[in-house]
């Protein structure tokens, strides 16, 4: 990886930094877009070679020399070496966990409880507001890259647990109706439900804790790389003063 060409693992272990993305970022195969809300402010088009990369600011093409274009290419490659992996780490596995919850609930009730559906939709929306990927793009929202673990330990974890526990009442109601109509053994179903809920809840905790730890470690490893990226961005801003207005990578004082 590009990161490893800038810093050794020993430096990674010692580095600590508070890195923020001040603007959103969309990366496709040939284009990088720095966005403010829904507006593209900076666009970098990849060419067939390092010499024909192009940059547009507020829709206007900025002419660069061959040497200046190499700085642009370095900046582009720095973004491509970090952002897609962070987005993958953030999104992979969460949808699998949500599907597992739904499968557990469906095993006890023909109808998915509305509270479960609402909470899971909230979890998916919260995740997609910060990280999103498709077949041909990656998106990351403005945020601190040093506190990604908090997002999973707190907001996502809390909402998933609320979805699980909030759906228990609806499931019990469905089981009560089944008991009244003599459909199966209510005690066995209750025990089975409890066991399965305990298992899925435990697995969700483990999965989210693991994801948070991985993201925390990865953010620490990327610290040096992101500092280098910030320096490259500053060099590019010296070449293109209009770029200062859209300062993407911000290294904040250590807390």
C-alpha positions as CSV (number, residue, x, y, z in Angstrom):
1,X,0.0,0.0,0.0
2,X,1.0,3.6,-0.6
3,X,0.8,4.2,3.2
4,X,3.7,1.8,3.8
5,X,5.9,3.6,1.4
6,X,5.8,6.7,3.6
7,X,6.0,5.3,7.1
8,X,7.2,2.2,8.8
9,X,5.1,0.1,11.1
10,X,7.1,1.3,14.1
11,X,6.2,4.8,13.3
12,X,2.5,3.8,13.0
13,X,2.6,2.4,16.5
14,X,3.9,5.7,17.9
15,X,1.8,8.0,15.8
16,X,-1.4,9.5,17.2
17,X,-3.4,12.1,15.3
18,X,-6.9,13.6,15.1
19,X,-7.8,13.5,11.4
20,X,-11.0,14.9,9.9
21,X,-12.5,15.1,6.5
22,X,-14.0,18.5,6.2
23,X,-16.0,17.7,3.0
24,X,-17.6,14.6,1.5
25,X,-15.7,12.4,-1.0
26,X,-16.9,10.3,-3.9
27,X,-14.5,8.0,-5.6
28,X,-15.1,6.1,-8.9
29,X,-12.8,4.3,-11.2
30,X,-11.8,7.4,-13.2
31,X,-13.1,10.4,-11.1
32,X,-12.7,11.8,-7.6
33,X,-15.2,14.4,-6.5
34,X,-14.9,16.5,-3.4
35,X,-18.5,17.5,-2.5
36,X,-20.2,20.0,-0.2
37,X,-23.6,18.6,0.4
38,X,-24.9,17.8,-3.0
39,X,-22.6,20.1,-4.9
40,X,-19.4,19.0,-6.5
41,X,-16.7,21.6,-5.7
42,X,-13.6,19.8,-6.9
43,X,-13.3,17.1,-9.5
44,X,-10.2,15.2,-10.5
45,X,-10.3,13.1,-13.7
46,X,-7.8,10.3,-14.1
47,X,-6.1,10.2,-17.4
48,X,-4.4,7.4,-19.3
49,X,-1.1,8.5,-17.8
50,X,0.1,10.7,-15.0
51,X,0.7,13.5,-17.4
52,X,-2.9,14.0,-18.3
53,X,-4.8,14.0,-15.0
54,X,-7.2,17.0,-14.9
55,X,-8.6,19.1,-12.0
56,X,-11.8,21.2,-12.1
57,X,-12.7,23.6,-9.4
58,X,-16.3,24.9,-9.3
59,X,-16.6,23.4,-12.8
60,X,-13.6,25.3,-14.2
61,X,-10.6,23.4,-15.6
62,X,-7.3,24.4,-14.1
63,X,-4.3,24.2,-16.4
64,X,-1.2,22.5,-14.9
65,X,2.3,21.9,-16.0
66,X,3.6,18.4,-16.2
67,X,5.4,18.7,-12.9
68,X,2.3,20.2,-11.2
69,X,0.2,17.4,-12.6
70,X,2.5,14.9,-10.8
71,X,1.6,16.5,-7.5
72,X,-2.1,16.2,-8.4
73,X,-1.6,12.5,-9.2
74,X,0.1,12.0,-5.9
75,X,-2.9,13.6,-4.1
76,X,-5.3,11.5,-6.1
77,X,-3.4,8.2,-5.4
78,X,-3.3,9.1,-1.7
79,X,-7.1,9.4,-1.6
80,X,-7.6,6.2,-3.5
81,X,-5.2,4.3,-1.2
82,X,-7.2,5.1,2.0
83,X,-10.8,5.9,1.5
84,X,-12.1,2.8,-0.3
85,X,-10.7,0.5,2.3
86,X,-12.1,2.5,5.2
87,X,-15.6,2.5,3.5
88,X,-15.3,-1.3,3.0
89,X,-14.3,-1.9,6.6
90,X,-17.2,0.3,7.8
91,X,-19.9,-1.3,5.7
92,X,-18.9,-5.0,5.3
93,X,-20.7,-7.3,7.8
94,X,-23.3,-4.8,9.1
95,X,-25.9,-5.8,6.5
96,X,-25.3,-9.5,7.4
97,X,-25.9,-8.7,11.0
98,X,-29.2,-6.9,10.2
99,X,-30.3,-9.8,8.1
100,X,-29.6,-12.2,11.0
101,X,-31.8,-10.2,13.3
102,X,-34.7,-10.3,10.7
103,X,-34.3,-14.0,10.3
104,X,-34.6,-14.6,14.1
105,X,-37.7,-12.5,14.3
106,X,-39.3,-14.1,11.2
107,X,-38.9,-17.5,12.9
108,X,-41.4,-16.5,15.6
109,X,-43.8,-14.2,13.8
110,X,-45.2,-14.2,10.3
111,X,-45.2,-10.4,10.3
112,X,-42.0,-8.4,11.0
113,X,-42.7,-6.0,14.0
114,X,-42.9,-2.4,12.9
115,X,-40.5,-1.3,15.6
116,X,-37.9,-3.7,14.3
117,X,-38.4,-2.5,10.7
118,X,-38.2,1.2,11.8
119,X,-35.0,0.7,13.9
120,X,-33.2,-1.4,11.2
121,X,-34.1,1.3,8.6
122,X,-32.6,3.9,11.0
123,X,-29.4,1.8,11.3
124,X,-29.0,1.4,7.6
125,X,-29.7,5.1,7.0
126,X,-27.2,6.2,9.7
127,X,-24.6,4.0,8.2
128,X,-25.2,5.1,4.6
129,X,-25.1,8.8,5.7
130,X,-21.5,8.3,6.6
131,X,-20.3,5.5,4.3
132,X,-21.8,4.2,1.1
133,X,-20.5,2.0,-1.7
134,X,-21.9,0.6,-4.9
135,X,-20.6,-1.4,-7.8
136,X,-18.7,1.5,-9.1
137,X,-18.3,4.1,-6.4
138,X,-17.2,4.8,-2.8
139,X,-18.6,7.6,-0.6
140,X,-17.4,8.9,2.7
141,X,-19.1,11.9,4.5
142,X,-17.4,14.7,6.4
143,X,-16.4,13.2,9.7
144,X,-13.5,12.5,12.1
145,X,-11.5,9.5,11.0
146,X,-10.1,9.2,14.4
147,X,-13.4,8.4,16.1
148,X,-14.9,5.8,13.7
149,X,-14.9,3.3,16.6
150,X,-17.3,5.5,18.6
151,X,-19.8,5.5,15.8
152,X,-20.0,1.7,15.9
153,X,-19.7,1.3,19.7
154,X,-22.4,3.8,20.5
155,X,-24.8,4.9,17.8
156,X,-24.9,1.7,15.6
157,X,-24.7,-0.7,18.5
158,X,-27.4,1.1,20.6
159,X,-29.8,1.2,17.7
160,X,-29.3,-2.5,16.8
161,X,-30.0,-3.5,20.4
162,X,-33.0,-1.2,20.5
163,X,-34.3,-3.0,17.4
164,X,-33.8,-6.4,19.0
165,X,-35.3,-5.6,22.3
166,X,-38.1,-3.4,20.9
167,X,-39.3,-6.3,18.7
168,X,-39.5,-8.7,21.7
169,X,-42.9,-7.3,22.7
170,X,-44.4,-7.9,19.3
171,X,-43.0,-11.4,19.2
172,X,-44.4,-12.2,22.6
173,X,-47.8,-10.9,21.5
174,X,-47.6,-13.2,18.4
175,X,-46.7,-16.1,20.6
176,X,-49.6,-15.3,23.0
177,X,-52.0,-15.4,20.1
178,X,-50.6,-18.7,19.0
179,X,-51.0,-20.1,22.5
180,X,-54.7,-19.1,22.6
181,X,-55.2,-21.0,19.3
182,X,-53.2,-24.0,20.6
183,X,-50.6,-23.6,17.9
184,X,-47.6,-25.5,19.2
185,X,-45.9,-25.6,22.7
186,X,-45.7,-22.0,24.0
187,X,-43.0,-22.9,26.6
188,X,-40.7,-24.5,24.1
189,X,-41.1,-21.5,21.7
190,X,-40.4,-19.0,24.4
191,X,-37.3,-20.9,25.5
192,X,-36.2,-21.2,21.9
193,X,-36.8,-17.5,21.3
194,X,-34.8,-16.6,24.4
195,X,-31.9,-18.7,23.4
196,X,-31.8,-17.5,19.9
197,X,-32.1,-13.8,20.9
198,X,-29.3,-14.3,23.5
199,X,-27.1,-15.8,20.8
200,X,-27.8,-13.2,18.1
201,X,-27.4,-10.4,20.6
202,X,-24.0,-11.8,21.8
203,X,-22.8,-12.2,18.2
204,X,-23.8,-8.7,17.3
205,X,-21.9,-7.4,20.3
206,X,-18.8,-9.3,19.2
207,X,-19.1,-8.3,15.6
208,X,-19.5,-4.6,16.4
209,X,-16.7,-4.6,18.9
210,X,-14.4,-6.3,16.4
211,X,-15.3,-3.8,13.7
212,X,-14.8,-0.9,16.0
213,X,-11.4,-2.3,17.0
214,X,-10.4,-2.9,13.4
215,X,-11.4,0.6,12.4
216,X,-9.6,2.1,15.4
217,X,-6.4,0.2,14.5
218,X,-6.7,1.1,10.8
219,X,-7.3,4.8,11.6
220,X,-4.1,4.7,13.7
221,X,-2.2,3.0,11.0
222,X,-3.4,5.5,8.4
223,X,-2.3,8.4,10.7
224,X,1.0,8.8,9.0
225,X,-0.4,8.3,5.6
226,X,-3.1,10.9,6.1
227,X,-0.5,13.4,7.4
228,X,1.4,12.8,4.2
229,X,-1.8,13.3,2.3
230,X,-2.4,16.5,4.1
231,X,1.1,17.7,3.2
232,X,0.5,16.8,-0.5
233,X,-2.8,18.7,-0.4
234,X,-0.9,21.7,1.0
235,X,1.6,21.5,-1.9
236,X,-1.3,21.3,-4.3
237,X,-3.0,24.3,-2.7
238,X,0.3,26.3,-3.2
239,X,0.0,25.4,-6.9
240,X,-3.7,26.1,-7.1
241,X,-4.7,28.8,-4.5
242,X,-8.4,28.3,-5.4
243,X,-8.2,24.8,-3.7
244,X,-7.6,26.3,-0.3
245,X,-11.3,27.0,-0.1
246,X,-12.0,23.3,-0.2
247,X,-9.4,22.0,2.3
248,X,-10.4,18.3,2.6
249,X,-7.9,16.7,5.0
250,X,-7.6,18.5,8.4
251,X,-5.1,17.4,11.0
252,X,-6.3,18.7,14.4
253,X,-4.2,19.0,17.6
254,X,-3.9,15.9,19.7
255,X,-6.3,15.6,22.5
